[in-house]
Amino acid sequence: MNICVLYDNTALKPGLASGWGFSVLVGQGTLFDTGENGESLLHNMQQLDRDINNIERLVISHNHWDHIGGLEELLAQRYGLEVYIGETMGKDLENTIITHGGKVVYTKPGMKITDNIYTTGAIPASYKEQPMPEQALIIRTPQGTGIITGCSHPQVPLIVESAKALFPEDNISLLLGGFHWRDFSAIEAEKAAEDLQRFSIATIVPTHCSGQPAVDALNKVHRGSVMTAGAGFELTL
């Protein structure tokens, strides 16, 4: 299954927009988050030859501006689109979806979004002393199982543990997304990277809010298993 980063803090290819935020297209029809800017998101989709009319569903990781910033522009072109959110993510998010023509679908742990794609459901978390529940995608294919995170406010290990609890027989082939280690010291980042060793993850791709400490620590601890991402990054799971 193809996984393509549409929006990130950096761009890997000329002509692509970047900005603070995150968005990933899984397969042709499942969009995960919308970045901070809808115009940039749609621009990148066009540049990467991704047809917006093929998007059949949107999954929102959490209710924060850098992940829902392109929501209105997307719904303007995909009126009636199903938008999968946790029931605890906030009435303001629900109202925005409904006002702009989307259809709210509440998720639960282990819920099947479409073939091969599931959600952890909203995991309780907080950010700046405010509730920030967050869900991650779980992609299950014969080639392996991948986890895609938004910002990892519940913390990366808990997200991976949640996915493993739902599918205990699966080996984690891929962990991609924002880890929210950007404010970690080098020592903190290295300890966090070491903690991930217990999951034996084949490929780790830090993006968005992961920060340079995460990149450095992961490359040190998981040498040879870390990839550099940005808008335009693609891989097949």
PEHU-V161579 format. One record per pair of residues at least 6 apart in sequence whose C-alpha atoms are under 8 Angstrom apart, sorted by the first residue. I is the first residue (numbers start at 0). GAP is how many residues later the second one is. If there is no record, write none. Layout:
# PEHU-V161579
i = (I/I)
gap = (GAP/GAP)
This chain:
# PEHU-V161579
i = (0/0/0/0/0/1/1/1/1/1/1/1/2/2/2/2/2/2/2/2/3/3/3/3/3/3/3/4/4/4/4/4/4/4/4/4/4/5/5/5/5/5/5/5/5/5/5/6/6/6/6/6/6/6/6/6/6/6/6/6/6/6/7/7/7/7/7/7/7/7/7/7/7/8/8/8/8/8/8/8/8/8/9/9/9/9/10/10/10/10/10/11/11/11/11/11/12/12/14/15/15/15/15/15/16/16/16/16/16/17/17/18/18/18/19/19/19/19/20/20/20/20/20/20/21/21/21/21/21/21/21/21/21/22/22/22/22/22/22/22/23/23/23/23/24/24/25/27/27/27/28/28/28/28/29/29/29/29/29/30/30/30/30/31/31/31/31/32/32/32/32/32/32/32/33/33/33/33/33/33/33/33/34/34/34/34/34/34/34/35/35/35/35/35/35/36/36/36/37/37/37/37/37/37/38/38/40/41/41/43/44/44/47/51/51/52/54/55/55/56/56/56/56/57/57/57/57/58/58/58/59/59/59/59/59/59/60/60/60/60/60/60/60/60/61/61/61/61/61/61/61/62/62/62/62/62/66/70/71/71/71/74/74/74/74/75/75/78/78/78/79/79/79/80/80/80/81/81/81/81/82/82/82/82/82/83/83/83/83/84/84/84/84/84/85/85/85/85/85/85/85/85/86/86/86/87/87/88/88/88/88/93/96/96/97/106/106/106/107/107/107/107/108/108/108/108/108/109/109/109/109/109/110/110/110/110/111/111/112/115/115/115/116/116/116/116/117/117/117/117/118/118/118/118/119/119/119/119/119/119/119/119/120/120/120/121/121/121/121/122/122/122/122/122/123/123/123/123/123/124/124/124/124/124/124/125/125/125/125/126/131/132/132/133/133/133/133/134/134/135/135/135/135/135/136/136/136/137/137/137/137/137/138/138/138/139/140/142/143/143/143/143/143/143/144/144/144/144/144/144/145/145/145/145/145/145/146/146/146/146/146/146/147/147/147/148/148/148/148/148/149/149/149/150/150/150/150/150/150/150/151/151/151/151/152/152/154/154/155/156/156/159/163/170/170/171/171/171/171/172/172/172/173/173/173/173/173/173/174/174/174/174/174/175/175/175/175/176/176/176/176/176/177/177/177/177/177/178/178/178/178/178/178/179/179/179/180/180/180/180/180/180/181/181/181/181/181/181/182/182/183/183/184/185/185/188/188/188/189/189/189/189/192/192/192/192/192/193/196/201/202/202/202/203/203/203/204/204/204/204/205/205/205/205/205/205/206/206/206/217/218/218)
gap = (25/26/140/235/236/24/25/26/232/233/234/235/21/22/23/24/231/232/233/234/20/21/22/228/229/230/231/17/18/19/20/224/225/226/227/228/229/16/17/18/19/35/38/39/225/226/227/10/11/12/14/15/16/17/27/28/33/34/37/223/224/225/10/11/12/13/14/15/27/199/200/222/223/9/10/11/12/13/198/199/221/222/8/9/220/221/6/7/219/220/221/217/218/219/220/221/218/219/32/27/28/31/215/216/23/24/26/27/214/22/213/16/17/18/15/16/46/188/13/14/15/45/46/187/11/12/13/14/44/45/128/156/186/8/9/10/11/12/18/44/7/8/9/10/6/7/6/22/26/27/25/26/27/28/25/26/27/28/29/24/26/27/28/26/27/28/29/25/26/27/28/34/35/117/7/26/32/33/34/35/36/37/6/30/31/32/33/34/35/29/30/31/32/33/34/29/32/33/31/32/33/34/35/36/31/34/29/10/32/187/6/7/184/25/26/25/23/25/26/24/25/26/27/23/24/25/26/24/25/26/7/8/23/24/25/75/6/24/73/74/75/88/89/90/23/27/70/71/72/73/88/26/27/30/69/71/83/26/24/25/28/6/25/26/27/24/25/21/22/23/21/22/23/20/21/22/20/21/22/23/14/19/20/21/22/20/21/22/23/19/20/21/22/37/20/21/22/35/36/47/48/49/19/20/35/34/45/33/43/44/45/10/6/7/6/12/14/15/11/12/13/14/10/11/12/13/57/8/9/10/11/56/7/8/9/10/6/7/6/23/24/25/20/21/22/23/19/20/21/22/16/17/18/19/15/16/17/18/39/42/43/46/13/14/15/11/12/13/14/10/11/12/31/36/7/8/9/10/30/6/7/8/9/28/29/6/7/27/28/26/21/20/21/16/18/19/20/14/15/11/12/13/14/23/10/11/12/7/8/9/10/25/6/7/8/6/96/94/26/27/28/29/30/93/25/26/27/28/29/92/26/27/28/29/30/91/13/16/25/27/28/29/27/28/29/26/27/28/29/30/27/28/29/26/27/28/29/57/58/59/7/26/27/28/26/27/24/25/23/38/39/39/6/29/30/27/28/29/30/28/29/30/27/28/29/30/31/63/26/28/29/30/31/28/29/30/31/28/29/30/31/33/28/29/30/31/32/27/28/29/30/31/35/29/30/31/8/28/29/30/32/33/27/28/29/30/31/32/28/30/29/30/28/27/31/24/25/28/24/27/28/31/21/24/25/28/29/27/25/23/22/23/24/21/22/23/21/22/23/24/8/9/20/21/22/23/21/22/23/8/6/7)
